[in-house]
Structures are given as C-alpha cells and as structure tokens.
Amino acid sequence: MGVFIRDVESIVGLSKKNIRYYEEVGLINPRRDDENDYRIYNDEDIRRLKIIKFFRELDVPIREIKMICNGEMSIRECMEDRINKIEKEEEKLKKIKSMCLDIAEFNDTFDSIDITKYFEEINILSKEGFTMRDVQVNKSRKIRGAILSSLVFSLFFLALSGMVTYFQFTEAEKMPWFLFWFVVFLLLIPVFGIVYNLVIRINEIDKGEEDEASKY
C-alpha cells in the first residue's frame, strides 16, 4: 500500500517540486503504479522525506544529506558542522548587537552618525552573506511579479476570446456555433492554466520554495 504525491504534500509539508527533485537526486525511490505509472510512496519514502525536510530546515545541504545516506558522512559529523556554522552566525549577531548598542548609546542622528566606524565591518559581514533584512519584502515583490505576469498573459487570451465573441455577434457571416464555442473554450484553457500555476507559484514563494529545489 502507498499514497500519491498529493497526499505526501499534505503529510510531509513539501511541494511536488521538491519531492520530485529529491527523487531525481536519488534520496527517495518511489515505485511506479503498473497501470498508470503514477508514483506510489510507501511509509519508508514518507519517513525519508520527513528526515530530509528536517535536515533542510537545519540548513544541511543536499550534498551532505546524500553523503549521510551513502554512509560517507555520519549524522554526528554533520551536526558538528552545523554547530560550527551556528556559532559563527552567533558571533556575527553579537557584532551586529554591539554596533546597535553603540549607536543607541551615542544617540546619533542620520547626519551625525560616524558611518566610517561601522561601514567596513557591516560590509565584511554582507560579503560573507550575512544580512538582517527581512526576506518577506523579497517574497512580496516576487508575488507581485508573478501576479502581474499572469495578469498580462490572461488578459491577452481574454482579449482574443472577446474579439472572437464580438465578431460572432456583430458580423453578418457567423462561424458555426459549435466551432465558436470550441474556439472560445480553447482560448480560455490557457487562462485557467495560468491561474492554477499562479496559485502554485504563490504557495511556493510563500514557503520559500520558488527557487531551484536544490537550494531548498
């Protein structure tokens, strides 16, 4: 017995995009249904996906998860590496906290702050990939971009459908009604597809899964 990928999404909390990526890189190997070739996920597949998601939440790279699965790295070694990275992040946070305390103590204004004192250090942290900025702002921008692009393509197909409808009702020579409805149906199919994909993309963006799955 097993479940389909839509059920795994609900059980594990991963998108289809990520589940299929983990299959592509060999972390799971669900069997295929003999009749329809659908993927069937058993209890062990779900268990492995839960472990993978847990490690990814700890920011363990896919490469290291594969090494653990292949016996090339122990979980202890992996966790020790994570602890080392967390301690480095803590050091960076302490530096940020120290700067904030200094600025608050001197009660600086925008015009009086001695930026030279802080700029070099914050620039070093930035080059190391450390930031305190809220990623939610980027999410909002991506969602707005996805909505805008989907709206443009939807309006294009709706406009074509509107033109066909206009000429059908205003021109003396009309196309057969069955052909008219068939054409309108064909033009509306992409709109439904665009809306469906938009919902999926917004969901992925909201969960931080819109980038390539290997970075999730």
N, C-alpha and C positions, 0 to 999 in steps of 0.2 A: 504494500500500500504506500501511497505517497500523495503529495499535493502539487498543484500547478504553481507557476511563478507568481500569479496574482495573489495567491494565498501566502506565499513566502514573503511577499512585500509587507503584508499585514502582520505576520508573525514576527519577523525579524526587524522590520522598520528600515529596509533598504529599497532603493528603486530598482526597477528591472535593469536599468543601465548598469548599475554597479554589480548586480547579481550575475549578469551575463559576462561582465568584464572579469569577475573572479573565476568564472568558468573558463574564459579564454586563456587566462594565465595559469590554469591548472590547479587552482586552490580547491575547486569542487568539480565533481564529475557526475552530474545527474544522469540517470538513464533516460532513454527515449521511449515514448509510447509506440508500440509496434503498429498501431492502427493509424495514428495521425502525426507521429513523430514529435509530439509535444514533449517538453522536458518534464520529468516527474522527479520531484525532490522528496527524498526519504528523511527519516529522523536524523541520520548522520549528516546529511547535507545541511539541514537546518542548524544542527549543533555546530558544524564547522563555520557556517555563516555568522552565527552568534559570536563565536570566538574571533573571527576576522573583524567583525564590526567593533568588538570590544577593544582589540588591539589598535584598530584605526582611530578610535576615539582617544586612545593614548598617544596618537600621532606616530605609531610604529609604521615605517614604510612598508609597502607591498613587498619589496625585495627581501626585507628581513623576515616578514611573515612566511614567505616561500622558503627561506633558509631554515626556519624553525620546522616547517612541515617536512622538509627534506632531511632533517637531522643535522644540518650544517651549523646550526646555532641553537643553543639551549634557551629556554624561556628566561632562565636566570641571567644569562649574558645579555639578553635583550632588555630586561628590566633594569639591569645595572647601567646600560647605555642610556635608557630613558631617564634614570635618576640623575645621571651626569648632566644631561641636557636640561633637565628641570632646574638643577642647581645653578646652571649658567643663566637661565632665564630669571631665576630669583635674584642673582647678582645684578642683572640689568634693571630689574624692577626697583632694587634698592638704590641704584644710581638715579633713576627717574624720581623716586621718592625724595632723595636728598636734594635734587635740583628744585623740586616743587617746594620743599621746606625752606630752602634758601630764598627763593623768590617771594614766598609769603612773608618771611621774616623781615626782608628789606622793604616790603610794601611798595614794590616797584610799580610804575605806570608803563604804558606802552612806549612812551617817549624816553623814559629814564632807565629802562632795563638794560643792563650791560650784556647784550646778546653775545658778544665775543667770548664771554666767560662760559656760556653754555652751548654755543652753536657747534663747536668742534666735537664735544662729547656726544651730543644728540645726533650729529651727523655720522659718527662712528657706529652708534647703535643702529641707525637707519640702514647703513650699508650692510650690517650683519643681519638685516631682515626683521629687526625688532620695531614694532610700532604700537602705540597706544590708541590709534584711531579706531573708531567703531566701524566694523565691516558691514554693518547694517545699511550704511549710506550707499556702499557699492551695490548691495543687494537691491536697494530701491531703484538705483539707476538702471541696473540690468533688467529689472522687472518692467520699468517704464519703456526701455528699449524694445523688449520682447513684445509688449502690448502695441507699441507704435508700429513696428514692422508687420505684425499680424494684422493690424487695422488697415494698413496700406494695401496689403495683398487681398484682404477680404473685400475692401471697397472696390478693388479692380474687378473681381469676379462678380460682385453685386451690380456694378455698373454695366458690365456686359449682359448680365441677366435682365437688368432694367431696360437696356436698349432693345434686346430681342422682344421683350414683352411690349414695349412701346410700339414697335413696328408691327407686331402681330395684331394689335388692337386699332391701329390707325391706318395702316395700308390697306388698299383695296384687295390686293393679292396676298392672301394669307397662306402660310405653310399649313399642312395638315396638323390638326390639334394634337394628335398623338406625338408627332415629331416636335411640336413646340414644347410640350411638357417634358419630352425626353431631353431636349437641348437645355431647358431651364434646370432640370434635375442634374445634368452633367456639370453645369456651371456652379451649382450650389454645393456639390460634393466637396470641392476644394475648401469652401468656406467652413464646412463642418470639420474637415480635417485640420484646418488652421486653428480653429477654436480648441479642438481636442489637444493638439500639440502645444498650444499656448498654456493650457491648464497644466499639462505635464511639466513644461519648462518652468513655469512659476513655482510649482511644487519643488522642482529640483533646485532652483535658485534659493528658495526659502530654506531648504535643508543644506545648502552649501554643496550640492552635488552636480551643479551645472557645468563644472569644469571637467576635463577628462577624468574618467573614473579612477585612473591610476593615482591621481592626486587626492582622492577622497580618503 
